[in-house]
């Protein structure tokens, strides 16, 4: 129970590495916020709760500053703090560079780079109010 009493946001938490991280954090005693654009993040929360954990889902587009602010606010409103931020959301594109559209490229950069910046920026603002915290 290394994370007992800790509150963690996991972006991209509805699938893959994010979901596995959420399951591990729940087993270690954390309260988890699943942040994902995928609506089935709510189903992941149900699974986490049935495993005995405390979790909520906040539908979030990590490339949206408004939605990241809302994510942090909802986390603090629900759990009182934010101890761990796992910035996991990301997308790829298998198209060869010469076939990739600028629109697809910009979407990928907005999620994979701007999303990390926004998550870190607003998590740090909250975390500076607390004695300990971590961003991954």
N, CA, C and O atoms as CSV, one atom per row, in Angstrom:
chain,resi,resn,atom,element,x,y,z
A,1,UNK,N,N,0.836,-1.204,0.000
A,1,UNK,CA,C,0.000,0.000,0.000
A,1,UNK,C,C,0.873,1.258,0.000
A,1,UNK,O,O,0.669,2.167,0.804
A,2,UNK,N,N,1.830,1.295,-0.896
A,2,UNK,CA,C,2.773,2.408,-0.994
A,2,UNK,C,C,2.096,3.734,-1.321
A,2,UNK,O,O,2.643,4.798,-1.027
A,3,UNK,N,N,0.909,3.681,-1.929
A,3,UNK,CA,C,0.236,4.915,-2.343
A,3,UNK,C,C,-1.017,5.207,-1.510
A,3,UNK,O,O,-1.874,5.982,-1.933
A,4,UNK,N,N,-1.122,4.606,-0.360
A,4,UNK,CA,C,-2.297,4.802,0.490
A,4,UNK,C,C,-2.510,6.284,0.784
A,4,UNK,O,O,-1.602,6.977,1.244
A,5,UNK,N,N,-3.712,6.751,0.512
A,5,UNK,CA,C,-4.061,8.141,0.773
A,5,UNK,C,C,-3.630,9.117,-0.304
A,5,UNK,O,O,-3.956,10.301,-0.222
A,6,UNK,N,N,-2.915,8.658,-1.296
A,6,UNK,CA,C,-2.470,9.533,-2.385
A,6,UNK,C,C,-3.576,9.657,-3.435
A,6,UNK,O,O,-4.405,8.762,-3.597
A,7,UNK,N,N,-3.564,10.776,-4.134
A,7,UNK,CA,C,-4.524,11.038,-5.211
A,7,UNK,C,C,-3.740,11.170,-6.506
A,7,UNK,O,O,-2.807,11.967,-6.604
A,8,UNK,N,N,-4.136,10.370,-7.508
A,8,UNK,CA,C,-3.412,10.352,-8.775
A,8,UNK,C,C,-4.348,10.585,-9.947
A,8,UNK,O,O,-5.429,10.000,-10.019
A,9,UNK,N,N,-3.925,11.444,-10.863
A,9,UNK,CA,C,-4.583,11.597,-12.152
A,9,UNK,C,C,-3.766,10.789,-13.148
A,9,UNK,O,O,-2.536,10.847,-13.157
A,10,UNK,N,N,-4.468,10.037,-13.984
A,10,UNK,CA,C,-3.805,9.293,-15.053
A,10,UNK,C,C,-4.485,9.663,-16.358
A,10,UNK,O,O,-5.627,9.272,-16.600
A,11,UNK,N,N,-3.783,10.423,-17.208
A,11,UNK,CA,C,-4.351,10.760,-18.514
A,11,UNK,C,C,-4.173,9.555,-19.432
A,11,UNK,O,O,-3.205,8.804,-19.311
A,12,UNK,N,N,-5.117,9.383,-20.345
A,12,UNK,CA,C,-5.092,8.198,-21.180
A,12,UNK,C,C,-5.332,6.946,-20.359
A,12,UNK,O,O,-4.840,5.870,-20.699
A,13,UNK,N,N,-6.085,7.083,-19.280
A,13,UNK,CA,C,-6.285,5.993,-18.323
A,13,UNK,C,C,-7.328,4.968,-18.701
A,13,UNK,O,O,-7.542,4.011,-17.958
A,14,UNK,N,N,-7.981,5.138,-19.834
A,14,UNK,CA,C,-9.037,4.205,-20.215
A,14,UNK,C,C,-8.508,2.986,-20.961
A,14,UNK,O,O,-9.246,2.020,-21.156
A,15,UNK,N,N,-7.257,3.011,-21.377
A,15,UNK,CA,C,-6.708,1.928,-22.197
A,15,UNK,C,C,-5.246,1.672,-21.881
A,15,UNK,O,O,-4.574,2.503,-21.271
A,16,UNK,N,N,-4.767,0.520,-22.301
A,16,UNK,CA,C,-3.348,0.198,-22.335
A,16,UNK,C,C,-2.570,0.489,-21.069
A,16,UNK,O,O,-2.961,0.091,-19.971
A,17,UNK,N,N,-1.451,1.198,-21.243
A,17,UNK,CA,C,-0.554,1.503,-20.131
A,17,UNK,C,C,-1.260,2.332,-19.063
A,17,UNK,O,O,-1.050,2.116,-17.869
A,18,UNK,N,N,-2.097,3.279,-19.485
A,18,UNK,CA,C,-2.823,4.108,-18.520
A,18,UNK,C,C,-3.753,3.289,-17.648
A,18,UNK,O,O,-3.797,3.479,-16.432
A,19,UNK,N,N,-4.491,2.384,-18.257
A,19,UNK,CA,C,-5.407,1.525,-17.498
A,19,UNK,C,C,-4.625,0.618,-16.555
A,19,UNK,O,O,-5.005,0.454,-15.396
A,20,UNK,N,N,-3.539,0.029,-17.042
A,20,UNK,CA,C,-2.713,-0.841,-16.200
A,20,UNK,C,C,-2.122,-0.059,-15.020
A,20,UNK,O,O,-2.029,-0.577,-13.907
A,21,UNK,N,N,-1.730,1.179,-15.275
A,21,UNK,CA,C,-1.203,2.029,-14.206
A,21,UNK,C,C,-2.287,2.299,-13.170
A,21,UNK,O,O,-2.028,2.237,-11.969
A,22,UNK,N,N,-3.495,2.598,-13.628
A,22,UNK,CA,C,-4.613,2.845,-12.707
A,22,UNK,C,C,-4.884,1.616,-11.844
A,22,UNK,O,O,-5.102,1.736,-10.639
A,23,UNK,N,N,-4.872,0.450,-12.456
A,23,UNK,CA,C,-5.114,-0.790,-11.697
A,23,UNK,C,C,-4.030,-0.997,-10.644
A,23,UNK,O,O,-4.330,-1.380,-9.513
A,24,UNK,N,N,-2.789,-0.750,-11.002
A,24,UNK,CA,C,-1.683,-0.883,-10.049
A,24,UNK,C,C,-1.800,0.136,-8.922
A,24,UNK,O,O,-1.607,-0.199,-7.753
A,25,UNK,N,N,-2.118,1.388,-9.277
A,25,UNK,CA,C,-2.247,2.431,-8.258
A,25,UNK,C,C,-3.368,2.101,-7.273
A,25,UNK,O,O,-3.220,2.312,-6.069
A,26,UNK,N,N,-4.484,1.584,-7.781
A,26,UNK,CA,C,-5.598,1.193,-6.895
A,26,UNK,C,C,-5.137,0.103,-5.934
A,26,UNK,O,O,-5.434,0.162,-4.741
A,27,UNK,N,N,-4.413,-0.891,-6.445
A,27,UNK,CA,C,-3.906,-1.978,-5.595
A,27,UNK,C,C,-2.959,-1.452,-4.529
A,27,UNK,O,O,-2.840,-2.039,-3.453
A,28,UNK,N,N,-2.281,-0.337,-4.829
A,28,UNK,CA,C,-1.342,0.262,-3.881
A,28,UNK,C,C,-2.006,1.301,-2.976
A,28,UNK,O,O,-1.325,1.968,-2.197
A,29,UNK,N,N,-3.343,1.444,-3.075
A,29,UNK,CA,C,-4.084,2.290,-2.144
A,29,UNK,C,C,-4.398,3.700,-2.597
A,29,UNK,O,O,-4.963,4.473,-1.823
A,30,UNK,N,N,-4.053,4.066,-3.828
A,30,UNK,CA,C,-4.315,5.433,-4.310
A,30,UNK,C,C,-5.777,5.625,-4.677
A,30,UNK,O,O,-6.476,4.672,-5.020
A,31,UNK,N,N,-6.225,6.860,-4.600
A,31,UNK,CA,C,-7.479,7.285,-5.212
A,31,UNK,C,C,-7.114,7.744,-6.616
A,31,UNK,O,O,-6.162,8.504,-6.793
A,32,UNK,N,N,-7.865,7.289,-7.615
A,32,UNK,CA,C,-7.466,7.502,-9.002
A,32,UNK,C,C,-8.513,8.294,-9.770
A,32,UNK,O,O,-9.716,8.073,-9.639
A,33,UNK,N,N,-8.011,9.227,-10.578
A,33,UNK,CA,C,-8.843,9.963,-11.524
A,33,UNK,C,C,-8.427,9.512,-12.920
A,33,UNK,O,O,-7.292,9.725,-13.347
A,34,UNK,N,N,-9.363,8.889,-13.616
A,34,UNK,CA,C,-9.128,8.493,-15.002
A,34,UNK,C,C,-9.513,9.683,-15.869
A,34,UNK,O,O,-10.664,10.119,-15.859
A,35,UNK,N,N,-8.554,10.203,-16.614
A,35,UNK,CA,C,-8.790,11.325,-17.532
A,35,UNK,C,C,-8.552,10.803,-18.941
A,35,UNK,O,O,-7.445,10.386,-19.280
A,36,UNK,N,N,-9.586,10.827,-19.750
A,36,UNK,CA,C,-9.465,10.282,-21.095
A,36,UNK,C,C,-10.554,10.877,-21.957
A,36,UNK,O,O,-11.610,11.271,-21.461
A,37,UNK,N,N,-10.295,10.939,-23.247
A,37,UNK,CA,C,-11.310,11.401,-24.183
A,37,UNK,C,C,-12.311,10.294,-24.485
A,37,UNK,O,O,-13.430,10.559,-24.923
A,38,UNK,N,N,-11.896,9.038,-24.245
A,38,UNK,CA,C,-12.745,7.877,-24.502
A,38,UNK,C,C,-13.809,7.749,-23.412
A,38,UNK,O,O,-13.498,7.712,-22.222
A,39,UNK,N,N,-15.054,7.683,-23.838
A,39,UNK,CA,C,-16.176,7.584,-22.890
A,39,UNK,C,C,-16.120,6.334,-22.023
A,39,UNK,O,O,-16.643,6.337,-20.908
A,40,UNK,N,N,-15.495,5.264,-22.514
A,40,UNK,CA,C,-15.475,4.036,-21.719
A,40,UNK,C,C,-14.548,4.135,-20.504
A,40,UNK,O,O,-14.362,3.157,-19.780
A,41,UNK,N,N,-13.974,5.309,-20.286
A,41,UNK,CA,C,-13.229,5.533,-19.051
A,41,UNK,C,C,-14.113,5.335,-17.832
A,41,UNK,O,O,-13.640,4.953,-16.762
A,42,UNK,N,N,-15.404,5.598,-18.005
A,42,UNK,CA,C,-16.356,5.359,-16.916
A,42,UNK,C,C,-16.462,3.886,-16.558
A,42,UNK,O,O,-16.650,3.543,-15.391
A,43,UNK,N,N,-16.342,3.016,-17.548
A,43,UNK,CA,C,-16.369,1.574,-17.297
A,43,UNK,C,C,-15.116,1.134,-16.552
A,43,UNK,O,O,-15.171,0.247,-15.700
A,44,UNK,N,N,-13.997,1.751,-16.873
A,44,UNK,CA,C,-12.750,1.454,-16.163
A,44,UNK,C,C,-12.897,1.828,-14.696
A,44,UNK,O,O,-12.445,1.100,-13.812
A,45,UNK,N,N,-13.528,2.960,-14.445
A,45,UNK,CA,C,-13.760,3.387,-13.061
A,45,UNK,C,C,-14.612,2.357,-12.322
A,45,UNK,O,O,-14.339,2.050,-11.161
A,46,UNK,N,N,-15.636,1.822,-12.978
A,46,UNK,CA,C,-16.463,0.787,-12.350
A,46,UNK,C,C,-15.617,-0.434,-11.992
A,46,UNK,O,O,-15.788,-1.013,-10.919
A,47,UNK,N,N,-14.705,-0.827,-12.885
A,47,UNK,CA,C,-13.809,-1.953,-12.612
A,47,UNK,C,C,-12.913,-1.655,-11.406
A,47,UNK,O,O,-12.711,-2.509,-10.543
A,48,UNK,N,N,-12.383,-0.439,-11.360
A,48,UNK,CA,C,-11.503,-0.057,-10.255
A,48,UNK,C,C,-12.252,-0.053,-8.927
A,48,UNK,O,O,-11.726,-0.486,-7.902
A,49,UNK,N,N,-13.470,0.436,-8.960
A,49,UNK,CA,C,-14.287,0.450,-7.739
A,49,UNK,C,C,-14.636,-0.960,-7.290
A,49,UNK,O,O,-14.636,-1.251,-6.094
A,50,UNK,N,N,-14.936,-1.843,-8.248
A,50,UNK,CA,C,-15.276,-3.223,-7.878
A,50,UNK,C,C,-14.056,-3.946,-7.300
A,50,UNK,O,O,-14.203,-4.940,-6.590
A,51,UNK,N,N,-12.866,-3.455,-7.600
A,51,UNK,CA,C,-11.634,-4.006,-7.018
A,51,UNK,C,C,-11.345,-3.389,-5.650
A,51,UNK,O,O,-10.331,-3.698,-5.023
A,52,UNK,N,N,-12.245,-2.514,-5.194
A,52,UNK,CA,C,-12.105,-1.938,-3.861
A,52,UNK,C,C,-11.489,-0.563,-3.813
A,52,UNK,O,O,-11.193,-0.057,-2.730
A,53,UNK,N,N,-11.288,0.059,-4.969
A,53,UNK,CA,C,-10.652,1.369,-4.999
A,53,UNK,C,C,-11.620,2.523,-5.125
A,53,UNK,O,O,-12.800,2.344,-5.429
A,54,UNK,N,N,-11.099,3.703,-4.885
A,54,UNK,CA,C,-11.849,4.938,-5.091
A,54,UNK,C,C,-11.376,5.551,-6.393
A,54,UNK,O,O,-10.182,5.789,-6.576
A,55,UNK,N,N,-12.305,5.805,-7.296
A,55,UNK,CA,C,-11.922,6.347,-8.593
A,55,UNK,C,C,-13.070,7.142,-9.186
A,55,UNK,O,O,-14.241,6.883,-8.910
A,56,UNK,N,N,-12.704,8.128,-10.017
A,56,UNK,CA,C,-13.678,8.892,-10.792
A,56,UNK,C,C,-13.163,9.007,-12.227
A,56,UNK,O,O,-11.975,8.828,-12.497
A,57,UNK,N,N,-14.083,9.310,-13.132
A,57,UNK,CA,C,-13.739,9.537,-14.533
A,57,UNK,C,C,-14.046,10.982,-14.871
A,57,UNK,O,O,-15.129,11.480,-14.563
A,58,UNK,N,N,-13.091,11.659,-15.508
A,58,UNK,CA,C,-13.306,13.011,-16.010
A,58,UNK,C,C,-12.958,12.990,-17.496
A,58,UNK,O,O,-11.792,12.870,-17.870
A,59,UNK,N,N,-13.981,13.108,-18.333
A,59,UNK,CA,C,-13.741,13.129,-19.780
A,59,UNK,C,C,-12.872,14.344,-20.086
A,59,UNK,O,O,-13.243,15.475,-19.773
A,60,UNK,N,N,-11.711,14.104,-20.699
A,60,UNK,CA,C,-10.725,15.163,-20.870
A,60,UNK,C,C,-10.000,15.057,-22.201
A,60,UNK,O,O,-9.495,13.996,-22.565
A,61,UNK,N,N,-9.956,16.155,-22.911
A,61,UNK,CA,C,-9.093,16.296,-24.084
A,61,UNK,C,C,-7.851,17.019,-23.579
A,61,UNK,O,O,-7.915,18.203,-23.250
A,62,UNK,N,N,-6.726,16.322,-23.514
A,62,UNK,CA,C,-5.519,16.917,-22.925
A,62,UNK,C,C,-4.970,18.088,-23.721
A,62,UNK,O,O,-4.124,18.830,-23.222
A,63,UNK,N,N,-5.437,18.266,-24.950
A,63,UNK,CA,C,-4.961,19.409,-25.741
A,63,UNK,C,C,-5.784,20.667,-25.485
A,63,UNK,O,O,-5.536,21.708,-26.092
A,64,UNK,N,N,-6.764,20.570,-24.584
A,64,UNK,CA,C,-7.631,21.712,-24.263
A,64,UNK,C,C,-7.270,22.288,-22.888
A,64,UNK,O,O,-7.385,21.605,-21.870
A,65,UNK,N,N,-6.840,23.527,-22.873
A,65,UNK,CA,C,-6.485,24.177,-21.609
A,65,UNK,C,C,-7.685,24.244,-20.666
A,65,UNK,O,O,-7.544,24.025,-19.463
A,66,UNK,N,N,-8.842,24.540,-21.203
A,66,UNK,CA,C,-10.065,24.611,-20.390
A,66,UNK,C,C,-10.345,23.261,-19.731
A,66,UNK,O,O,-10.681,23.200,-18.548
A,67,UNK,N,N,-10.206,22.192,-20.490
A,67,UNK,CA,C,-10.500,20.864,-19.942
A,67,UNK,C,C,-9.454,20.413,-18.925
A,67,UNK,O,O,-9.791,19.706,-17.976
A,68,UNK,N,N,-8.210,20.801,-19.100
A,68,UNK,CA,C,-7.180,20.461,-18.109
A,68,UNK,C,C,-7.438,21.210,-16.806
A,68,UNK,O,O,-7.323,20.629,-15.726
A,69,UNK,N,N,-7.780,22.481,-16.896
A,69,UNK,CA,C,-8.129,23.239,-15.683
A,69,UNK,C,C,-9.291,22.561,-14.957
A,69,UNK,O,O,-9.266,22.410,-13.736
A,70,UNK,N,N,-10.302,22.157,-15.717
A,70,UNK,CA,C,-11.476,21.476,-15.139
A,70,UNK,C,C,-11.066,20.156,-14.490
A,70,UNK,O,O,-11.554,19.820,-13.411
A,71,UNK,N,N,-10.182,19.412,-15.130
A,71,UNK,CA,C,-9.700,18.144,-14.591
A,71,UNK,C,C,-9.056,18.332,-13.220
A,71,UNK,O,O,-9.361,17.598,-12.280
A,72,UNK,N,N,-8.177,19.304,-13.112
A,72,UNK,CA,C,-7.509,19.568,-11.832
A,72,UNK,C,C,-8.525,20.005,-10.785
A,72,UNK,O,O,-8.490,19.538,-9.647
A,73,UNK,N,N,-9.436,20.908,-11.173
A,73,UNK,CA,C,-10.466,21.381,-10.242
A,73,UNK,C,C,-11.349,20.237,-9.756
A,73,UNK,O,O,-11.633,20.150,-8.561
A,74,UNK,N,N,-11.784,19.367,-10.648
A,74,UNK,CA,C,-12.644,18.244,-10.253
A,74,UNK,C,C,-11.904,17.262,-9.356
A,74,UNK,O,O,-12.491,16.693,-8.435
A,75,UNK,N,N,-10.625,17.064,-9.620
A,75,UNK,CA,C,-9.820,16.178,-8.782
A,75,UNK,C,C,-9.736,16.716,-7.362
A,75,UNK,O,O,-9.976,15.991,-6.397
A,76,UNK,N,N,-9.396,17.985,-7.244
A,76,UNK,CA,C,-9.260,18.595,-5.915
A,76,UNK,C,C,-10.619,18.669,-5.218
A,76,UNK,O,O,-10.705,18.472,-4.006
A,77,UNK,N,N,-11.664,18.949,-5.965
A,77,UNK,CA,C,-13.013,18.977,-5.374
A,77,UNK,C,C,-13.404,17.595,-4.839
A,77,UNK,O,O,-13.989,17.485,-3.762
A,78,UNK,N,N,-13.080,16.551,-5.593
A,78,UNK,CA,C,-13.473,15.193,-5.207
A,78,UNK,C,C,-12.598,14.600,-4.112
A,78,UNK,O,O,-13.099,13.899,-3.232
A,79,UNK,N,N,-11.287,14.876,-4.155
A,79,UNK,CA,C,-10.362,14.205,-3.251
A,79,UNK,C,C,-9.552,15.144,-2.359
A,79,UNK,O,O,-8.825,14.680,-1.481
A,80,UNK,N,N,-9.668,16.459,-2.570
A,80,UNK,CA,C,-9.010,17.420,-1.693
A,80,UNK,C,C,-7.575,17.776,-2.036
A,80,UNK,O,O,-7.014,18.699,-1.446
A,81,UNK,N,N,-6.964,17.058,-2.988
A,81,UNK,CA,C,-5.568,17.322,-3.315
A,81,UNK,C,C,-5.203,16.578,-4.590
A,81,UNK,O,O,-6.028,15.870,-5.169
A,82,UNK,N,N,-3.954,16.746,-5.023
A,82,UNK,CA,C,-3.390,16.019,-6.150
A,82,UNK,C,C,-1.943,15.692,-5.810
A,82,UNK,O,O,-1.110,16.589,-5.681
A,83,UNK,N,N,-1.649,14.402,-5.666
A,83,UNK,CA,C,-0.298,13.966,-5.296
A,83,UNK,C,C,0.536,13.481,-6.467
A,83,UNK,O,O,1.749,13.688,-6.503
A,84,UNK,N,N,-0.119,12.832,-7.430
A,84,UNK,CA,C,0.608,12.201,-8.531
A,84,UNK,C,C,-0.096,12.530,-9.840
A,84,UNK,O,O,-1.313,12.384,-9.957
A,85,UNK,N,N,0.680,12.975,-10.820
A,85,UNK,CA,C,0.162,13.248,-12.164
A,85,UNK,C,C,0.905,12.344,-13.127
A,85,UNK,O,O,2.116,12.477,-13.301
A,86,UNK,N,N,0.181,11.423,-13.756
A,86,UNK,CA,C,0.766,10.542,-14.765
A,86,UNK,C,C,0.249,11.016,-16.115
A,86,UNK,O,O,-0.916,10.804,-16.450
A,87,UNK,N,N,1.106,11.649,-16.877
A,87,UNK,CA,C,0.725,12.204,-18.175
A,87,UNK,C,C,1.032,11.137,-19.230
A,87,UNK,O,O,2.131,11.071,-19.780
A,88,UNK,N,N,0.030,10.317,-19.486
A,88,UNK,CA,C,0.192,9.143,-20.325
A,88,UNK,C,C,-0.506,9.265,-21.680
A,88,UNK,O,O,-0.160,8.542,-22.614
A,89,UNK,N,N,-1.470,10.155,-21.802
A,89,UNK,CA,C,-2.243,10.251,-23.046
A,89,UNK,C,C,-1.333,10.560,-24.225
A,89,UNK,O,O,-0.440,11.403,-24.134
A,90,UNK,N,N,-1.569,9.873,-25.318
A,90,UNK,CA,C,-0.791,10.122,-26.520
A,90,UNK,C,C,-1.359,9.356,-27.692
A,90,UNK,O,O,-2.068,8.363,-27.525
A,91,UNK,N,N,-1.039,9.830,-28.874
A,91,UNK,CA,C,-1.471,9.160,-30.100
A,91,UNK,C,C,-0.294,9.056,-31.055
A,91,UNK,O,O,0.707,9.759,-30.916
A,92,UNK,N,N,-0.434,8.179,-32.013
A,92,UNK,CA,C,0.572,8.040,-33.055
A,92,UNK,C,C,-0.111,8.046,-34.403
A,92,UNK,O,O,-1.336,8.120,-34.494
A,93,UNK,N,N,0.683,7.966,-35.439
A,93,UNK,CA,C,0.147,7.894,-36.789
A,93,UNK,C,C,1.120,7.063,-37.605
A,93,UNK,O,O,2.304,7.387,-37.705
A,94,UNK,N,N,0.613,6.002,-38.178
A,94,UNK,CA,C,1.466,5.066,-38.907
A,94,UNK,C,C,1.701,5.470,-40.362
A,94,UNK,O,O,2.407,4.775,-41.092
A,95,UNK,N,N,1.119,6.572,-40.779
A,95,UNK,CA,C,1.288,6.988,-42.176
A,95,UNK,C,C,2.730,7.409,-42.439
A,95,UNK,O,O,3.370,8.007,-41.575
A,96,UNK,N,N,3.239,7.100,-43.623
A,96,UNK,CA,C,4.567,7.614,-43.993
A,96,UNK,C,C,4.544,9.144,-44.000
A,96,UNK,O,O,3.521,9.753,-44.312
A,97,UNK,N,N,5.643,9.740,-43.667
A,97,UNK,CA,C,5.717,11.194,-43.549
A,97,UNK,C,C,5.196,11.907,-44.788
A,97,UNK,O,O,4.476,12.898,-44.667
A,98,UNK,N,N,5.538,11.432,-45.955
A,98,UNK,CA,C,5.118,12.118,-47.180
A,98,UNK,C,C,3.620,11.972,-47.465
A,98,UNK,O,O,3.092,12.634,-48.359
A,99,UNK,N,N,2.934,11.107,-46.708
A,99,UNK,CA,C,1.489,10.949,-46.873
A,99,UNK,C,C,0.699,11.530,-45.704
A,99,UNK,O,O,-0.529,11.599,-45.755
A,100,UNK,N,N,1.389,11.941,-44.670
A,100,UNK,CA,C,0.738,12.467,-43.465
A,100,UNK,C,C,0.234,13.882,-43.709
A,100,UNK,O,O,0.971,14.743,-44.191
A,101,UNK,N,N,-1.033,14.111,-43.368
A,101,UNK,CA,C,-1.578,15.457,-43.552
A,101,UNK,C,C,-1.095,16.376,-42.427
A,101,UNK,O,O,-0.770,15.920,-41.331
A,102,UNK,N,N,-1.056,17.650,-42.715
A,102,UNK,CA,C,-0.679,18.634,-41.696
A,102,UNK,C,C,-1.674,18.587,-40.537
A,102,UNK,O,O,-1.281,18.719,-39.378
A,103,UNK,N,N,-2.939,18.405,-40.836
A,103,UNK,CA,C,-3.967,18.319,-39.794
A,103,UNK,C,C,-3.677,17.148,-38.837
A,103,UNK,O,O,-3.774,17.306,-37.620
A,104,UNK,N,N,-3.327,15.991,-39.378
A,104,UNK,CA,C,-3.004,14.831,-38.534
A,104,UNK,C,C,-1.753,15.094,-37.701
A,104,UNK,O,O,-1.697,14.738,-36.524
A,105,UNK,N,N,-0.756,15.715,-38.315
A,105,UNK,CA,C,0.469,16.064,-37.603
A,105,UNK,C,C,0.175,17.015,-36.442
A,105,UNK,O,O,0.656,16.814,-35.327
A,106,UNK,N,N,-0.611,18.042,-36.715
A,106,UNK,CA,C,-0.910,19.025,-35.670
A,106,UNK,C,C,-1.724,18.410,-34.537
A,106,UNK,O,O,-1.515,18.750,-33.373
A,107,UNK,N,N,-2.644,17.514,-34.862
A,107,UNK,CA,C,-3.413,16.829,-33.812
A,107,UNK,C,C,-2.472,16.024,-32.919
A,107,UNK,O,O,-2.590,16.054,-31.694
A,108,UNK,N,N,-1.545,15.309,-33.537
A,108,UNK,CA,C,-0.589,14.504,-32.790
A,108,UNK,C,C,0.278,15.386,-31.886
A,108,UNK,O,O,0.520,15.031,-30.733
A,109,UNK,N,N,0.738,16.508,-32.385
A,109,UNK,CA,C,1.563,17.419,-31.583
A,109,UNK,C,C,0.746,18.049,-30.452
A,109,UNK,O,O,1.247,18.220,-29.341
A,110,UNK,N,N,-0.502,18.389,-30.735
A,110,UNK,CA,C,-1.353,18.984,-29.701
A,110,UNK,C,C,-1.587,18.028,-28.544
A,110,UNK,O,O,-1.594,18.443,-27.385
A,111,UNK,N,N,-1.776,16.757,-28.849
A,111,UNK,CA,C,-1.998,15.775,-27.785
A,111,UNK,C,C,-0.687,15.390,-27.116
A,111,UNK,O,O,-0.590,15.393,-25.889
A,112,UNK,N,N,0.316,15.058,-27.913
A,112,UNK,CA,C,1.558,14.501,-27.373
A,112,UNK,C,C,2.496,15.528,-26.754
A,112,UNK,O,O,3.269,15.184,-25.860
A,113,UNK,N,N,2.452,16.755,-27.195
A,113,UNK,CA,C,3.350,17.782,-26.647
A,113,UNK,C,C,2.600,18.848,-25.861
A,113,UNK,O,O,2.885,19.073,-24.685
A,114,UNK,N,N,1.646,19.502,-26.506
A,114,UNK,CA,C,0.892,20.541,-25.797
A,114,UNK,C,C,0.144,19.940,-24.613
A,114,UNK,O,O,0.031,20.573,-23.564
A,115,UNK,N,N,-0.366,18.724,-24.775
A,115,UNK,CA,C,-1.067,18.062,-23.678
A,115,UNK,C,C,-0.182,17.864,-22.468
A,115,UNK,O,O,-0.621,18.071,-21.337
A,116,UNK,N,N,1.055,17.467,-22.690
A,116,UNK,CA,C,2.003,17.289,-21.576
A,116,UNK,C,C,2.264,18.631,-20.903
A,116,UNK,O,O,2.249,18.726,-19.676
A,117,UNK,N,N,2.502,19.669,-21.703
A,117,UNK,CA,C,2.736,21.005,-21.153
A,117,UNK,C,C,1.564,21.459,-20.285
A,117,UNK,O,O,1.760,21.909,-19.156
A,118,UNK,N,N,0.341,21.339,-20.815
A,118,UNK,CA,C,-0.833,21.804,-20.071
A,118,UNK,C,C,-1.056,21.007,-18.789
A,118,UNK,O,O,-1.351,21.582,-17.742
A,119,UNK,N,N,-0.915,19.682,-18.872
A,119,UNK,CA,C,-1.081,18.860,-17.669
A,119,UNK,C,C,-0.063,19.239,-16.609
A,119,UNK,O,O,-0.407,19.412,-15.440
A,120,UNK,N,N,1.196,19.369,-17.024
A,120,UNK,CA,C,2.241,19.735,-16.066
A,120,UNK,C,C,2.002,21.125,-15.482
A,120,UNK,O,O,2.119,21.328,-14.274
A,121,UNK,N,N,1.666,22.077,-16.348
A,121,UNK,CA,C,1.458,23.461,-15.902
A,121,UNK,C,C,0.408,23.550,-14.794
A,121,UNK,O,O,0.647,24.164,-13.754
A,122,UNK,N,N,-0.742,22.941,-15.019
A,122,UNK,CA,C,-1.827,23.076,-14.051
A,122,UNK,C,C,-1.686,22.129,-12.868
A,122,UNK,O,O,-2.156,22.440,-11.773
A,123,UNK,N,N,-1.050,20.986,-13.065
A,123,UNK,CA,C,-0.755,20.117,-11.927
A,123,UNK,C,C,0.226,20.804,-10.991
A,123,UNK,O,O,0.045,20.782,-9.773
A,124,UNK,N,N,1.263,21.414,-11.551
A,124,UNK,CA,C,2.272,22.105,-10.734
A,124,UNK,C,C,1.634,23.220,-9.918
A,124,UNK,O,O,1.964,23.390,-8.744
A,125,UNK,N,N,0.725,23.984,-10.521
A,125,UNK,CA,C,0.064,25.063,-9.769
A,125,UNK,C,C,-0.621,24.521,-8.524
A,125,UNK,O,O,-0.577,25.152,-7.468
A,126,UNK,N,N,-1.257,23.349,-8.636
A,126,UNK,CA,C,-1.901,22.737,-7.477
A,126,UNK,C,C,-0.865,22.137,-6.535
A,126,UNK,O,O,-0.958,22.298,-5.318
A,127,UNK,N,N,0.102,21.459,-7.090
A,127,UNK,CA,C,1.070,20.733,-6.276
A,127,UNK,C,C,1.979,21.633,-5.451
A,127,UNK,O,O,2.490,21.207,-4.415
A,128,UNK,N,N,2.185,22.851,-5.885
A,128,UNK,CA,C,2.997,23.791,-5.098
A,128,UNK,C,C,2.358,24.112,-3.749
A,128,UNK,O,O,3.031,24.608,-2.845
A,129,UNK,N,N,1.064,23.832,-3.611
A,129,UNK,CA,C,0.350,24.078,-2.360
A,129,UNK,C,C,0.528,22.931,-1.373
A,129,UNK,O,O,0.037,23.011,-0.247
A,130,UNK,N,N,1.216,21.868,-1.769
A,130,UNK,CA,C,1.309,20.647,-0.978
A,130,UNK,C,C,2.767,20.341,-0.648
A,130,UNK,O,O,3.667,20.834,-1.327
A,131,UNK,N,N,3.011,19.535,0.383
A,131,UNK,CA,C,4.379,19.247,0.768
A,131,UNK,C,C,5.114,18.289,-0.176
A,131,UNK,O,O,6.318,18.441,-0.384
A,132,UNK,N,N,4.418,17.315,-0.745
A,132,UNK,CA,C,5.067,16.355,-1.645
A,132,UNK,C,C,4.165,16.056,-2.834
A,132,UNK,O,O,2.940,16.136,-2.744
A,133,UNK,N,N,4.806,15.708,-3.959
A,133,UNK,CA,C,4.048,15.366,-5.155
A,133,UNK,C,C,5.004,14.824,-6.205
A,133,UNK,O,O,6.223,14.942,-6.081
A,134,UNK,N,N,4.420,14.220,-7.254
A,134,UNK,CA,C,5.233,13.675,-8.342
A,134,UNK,C,C,4.514,13.813,-9.667
A,134,UNK,O,O,3.290,13.704,-9.737
A,135,UNK,N,N,5.283,14.053,-10.718
A,135,UNK,CA,C,4.751,14.088,-12.076
A,135,UNK,C,C,5.541,13.078,-12.903
A,135,UNK,O,O,6.771,13.043,-12.877
A,136,UNK,N,N,4.793,12.261,-13.636
A,136,UNK,CA,C,5.419,11.245,-14.499
A,136,UNK,C,C,4.925,11.425,-15.912
A,136,UNK,O,O,5.323,10.677,-16.805
